[in-house]
Amino acid sequence: MAIIHANKATFDEMMAEKKTFLLDFFATWCGPCKMLGHVMETIDERNADEYTFVKVDIDQESELAEAYGVESVPTLFFIKDGEIVEKMVGFIPEERLLPKLEKIRENG
């Protein structure tokens, strides 16, 4: 599945539909965010249809970022069935991110 760039309406819809996805609060000016974006693109290319990645630009959706207590970027929320199951802050390399995604998808 492609990486989804969401606004508040898109995000609210996904939460209401009880989707499972990785939510990435990012900023275009953030170096670690760009690095994490490349990691997510790599995972998405190799594992099409296994994971859903949702990116929210904090500069465009500041109210949503504030509602979720985002204080620094990147901030990741692992969402399973519409519920936050884990939060991580900062760059996460593929070798740490992929196993986390697999665990959450399988177990929550």
ABEGO torsion letter per residue (X at the ends): XBBBBBBAAAAAAAAAAGBBBBBBBBBAABAAAAAAAAAAAAAAAAABGABBBBBBBAAABAAAAAAAGBABOBBBBBBBGGBBABBBBEBBBAAAAAAAAAAAAAAX
